[in-house]
Amino acid sequence: MMRWKCTVAYEGHAYSGWQSQTHGDSVQEQIESALKHITGNKTRIVASGRTDKGVNAAGQGFHFYSDRMMKERKWMGAINAFLPADIHIMQVERVNMHFHARYCVREKQYDYRINLGTYDVFTRNSVFQCPYPLDVERMQIAIKKLEGTHDFTGFTASGTSVEDKVRTITEASLTVDETGQFLTFTFAGNGFLYKQIRNMVGTLLKIGNNRMQVEQIDLILEKKDRQLAGPTAAPNG
């Protein structure tokens, strides 16, 4: 039995998220179905993390086991042949049995992109089309308050089963492209809670729209109260 590591990119608007669901289509189900076509057996894949409904991925990792011996590029081509056009395997590597897609993760990075310009139908599934002006400087000050090790209970969706909500964010930044039209929120860290990124972005958008003070970030972290934070940002960013 051999272990294979894959890197996948996908556009998530047509799917219920990464993880297999009782109802609804998922990215995981699509990939496992493709592997079954190749191996003839149900093959379970283990991912580095999960994404919500509608969220995109540029380089998500997962692994699977198979006793079928093929070259790495042959695996990549075979899996892609059975996948829809909005899911694509970027790389396949044979790894040793100590590798685990989830537990060997050193860092994860989430980018959230916003279009402040005219509505763009061509990027509507990968960039949030913001209909109101934003104060970038206010958001750049506020986002830095999220760096470091904190209890992020106040930015976690209700109903999560995770008890330990302490995470470390090594980078939290907001950049603007040269046209001033596209903003990118970047968060890097050792892991994130359910909808944590989208809840933080939703809060930053309220700050940028002058509907919330910059200091609200400190209060949310201190009080650990989700009701003090902003709404969950749309998944397409």
C-alpha positions in Angstrom: 0.0 0.0 0.0 1.4 3.4 -1.0 0.5 6.9 0.2 -0.1 9.7 -2.3 -0.2 13.4 -1.6 -2.2 15.6 -4.0 -2.6 19.4 -4.4 -6.0 20.5 -5.7 -7.5 23.8 -6.9 -11.2 24.3 -7.3 -13.9 26.9 -7.7 -16.4 26.2 -5.0 -19.6 28.0 -5.9 -21.2 24.8 -7.3 -20.4 22.7 -4.2 -21.6 22.3 -0.6 -18.0 22.7 0.6 -15.1 20.3 0.8 -16.5 17.6 3.2 -18.9 14.9 2.1 -22.4 15.8 3.1 -25.6 13.9 3.7 -27.3 16.2 1.3 -25.5 18.1 -1.4 -22.5 17.8 -3.6 -19.0 18.3 -2.2 -15.5 18.5 -3.6 -14.4 15.5 -1.6 -17.2 13.4 -3.2 -16.1 14.4 -6.7 -12.5 13.4 -6.1 -13.4 10.1 -4.3 -15.7 9.3 -7.2 -12.8 9.9 -9.7 -10.5 7.6 -7.7 -13.1 4.9 -7.6 -13.2 5.0 -11.4 -9.4 4.5 -11.5 -8.9 1.9 -8.7 -12.3 0.1 -8.8 -12.6 0.6 -5.0 -14.0 3.3 -2.7 -10.9 5.4 -1.8 -11.2 7.7 1.2 -9.2 10.9 1.0 -7.9 12.9 4.0 -7.6 16.7 3.6 -5.4 19.4 5.2 -8.6 21.2 6.1 -12.2 22.0 5.1 -13.8 24.8 3.2 -17.4 26.1 3.4 -20.0 26.1 0.7 -19.0 28.4 -2.1 -15.4 28.9 -1.0 -12.6 28.5 -3.5 -9.1 26.9 -3.1 -5.9 27.5 -4.9 -3.7 24.8 -3.3 -5.4 22.5 -0.9 -3.7 19.3 0.1 -5.0 15.8 0.7 -3.7 12.3 0.7 -5.0 8.8 0.0 -3.8 5.2 0.0 -3.6 2.9 -3.0 -1.7 -0.3 -4.0 -2.0 0.6 -7.6 1.4 1.6 -8.9 1.5 4.5 -11.4 3.8 7.3 -12.1 2.9 10.6 -10.4 1.9 12.4 -13.6 -0.1 9.4 -14.7 -2.1 9.6 -11.4 -2.6 13.3 -12.0 -3.9 12.9 -15.5 -6.1 9.9 -14.6 -7.8 11.7 -11.7 -8.3 14.9 -13.7 -9.9 12.9 -16.5 -12.8 12.0 -14.2 -13.2 15.4 -12.5 -15.4 18.4 -13.6 -13.6 21.4 -15.1 -14.0 23.4 -11.9 -11.8 20.9 -9.9 -8.3 20.2 -10.9 -5.4 18.2 -9.4 -2.3 20.4 -9.7 0.3 17.9 -8.4 0.6 14.3 -7.2 3.5 13.1 -5.1 4.4 9.7 -3.6 5.1 10.3 0.1 6.2 8.1 3.0 3.7 6.6 5.4 4.6 9.1 8.1 3.0 12.0 6.1 -0.5 13.1 7.0 -2.2 15.9 5.1 -3.9 17.2 8.2 -1.3 16.7 11.0 1.8 17.7 8.9 0.5 21.1 8.1 2.9 23.8 9.1 0.8 26.8 8.0 -2.4 27.7 6.2 -3.1 30.8 4.3 -6.5 32.3 3.4 -6.9 35.3 1.0 -10.1 37.2 0.8 -10.5 39.4 -2.3 -12.7 42.4 -2.8 -13.6 44.4 -5.9 -14.4 48.1 -5.1 -15.0 49.0 -8.7 -17.7 48.3 -11.2 -19.5 44.9 -10.8 -17.5 42.4 -12.7 -19.5 39.3 -13.9 -16.2 37.5 -14.8 -14.9 37.4 -11.2 -18.2 37.2 -9.3 -17.4 33.7 -8.1 -13.9 34.5 -6.9 -14.0 38.1 -5.7 -16.6 39.7 -3.5 -18.2 42.6 -5.4 -18.4 45.3 -2.7 -21.3 47.8 -3.4 -20.1 50.5 -0.9 -16.9 52.5 -0.3 -14.4 51.4 2.3 -11.8 53.2 4.4 -8.7 51.1 3.7 -6.6 52.8 6.3 -9.0 52.0 9.1 -9.1 48.4 8.1 -5.3 48.2 7.8 -5.0 49.4 11.4 -7.8 47.1 12.6 -6.5 43.9 10.9 -3.2 44.1 12.7 -5.0 43.6 16.0 -5.8 40.1 14.9 -2.2 39.0 14.7 -0.7 36.9 17.4 -2.1 34.1 19.7 -5.7 34.8 20.8 -8.9 33.0 21.8 -11.0 33.6 18.7 -14.3 32.5 20.2 -15.9 35.8 19.3 -15.1 35.1 15.6 -16.3 31.5 15.6 -19.6 30.4 14.1 -22.1 29.1 16.7 -22.5 25.3 16.9 -18.9 24.4 16.4 -17.8 21.3 18.3 -14.2 22.5 18.8 -13.5 23.3 22.4 -10.0 24.9 22.1 -10.5 28.1 20.2 -7.0 29.5 20.7 -5.2 30.0 17.4 -2.1 31.8 16.3 -2.2 34.2 13.3 1.3 34.9 12.0 0.2 37.3 9.4 -2.9 39.5 9.0 -2.6 42.1 6.3 -4.6 44.1 3.8 -3.1 45.1 0.5 -4.4 47.2 -2.4 -3.5 46.7 -6.1 -2.0 49.5 -8.1 -5.4 50.5 -9.5 -6.9 50.9 -6.0 -9.8 48.7 -7.1 -9.0 45.3 -5.7 -8.3 44.6 -2.0 -6.8 41.4 -0.6 -7.1 40.4 3.0 -4.4 37.8 3.9 -4.4 35.6 7.0 -1.8 33.0 7.7 -1.5 30.8 10.8 -1.4 27.3 12.3 -5.1 26.7 11.8 -8.5 28.4 11.7 -11.9 27.8 13.3 -15.2 27.3 11.5 -16.0 30.5 9.5 -13.4 32.4 11.4 -11.9 34.1 8.4 -15.2 35.2 6.9 -16.4 36.4 10.3 -13.2 38.5 10.7 -13.5 39.9 7.2 -17.2 40.7 7.9 -16.1 42.7 11.0 -13.3 44.5 9.1 -15.8 45.5 6.4 -18.1 47.1 9.0 -15.0 49.0 10.3 -14.1 50.0 6.8 -17.7 51.3 6.2 -17.5 53.3 9.4 -20.3 51.3 11.0 -17.9 49.9 13.7 -14.9 51.3 15.6 -11.4 49.9 15.2 -11.3 49.2 18.9 -14.2 46.8 18.5 -11.6 44.1 17.6 -10.1 44.4 21.1 -13.5 44.1 22.7 -14.5 41.0 20.6 -11.2 39.2 21.6 -11.7 40.2 25.2 -15.4 39.4 25.6 -15.3 36.3 23.4 -18.8 37.2 22.2 -19.8 36.5 18.6 -22.7 39.0 18.8 -20.1 41.8 19.1 -18.6 40.9 15.7 -19.7 41.7 12.2 -21.7 39.4 9.8 -20.1 36.5 8.0 -18.6 37.7 4.8 -19.8 36.1 1.5 -18.0 32.9 0.5 -17.0 33.9 -3.0 -14.2 36.2 -1.8 
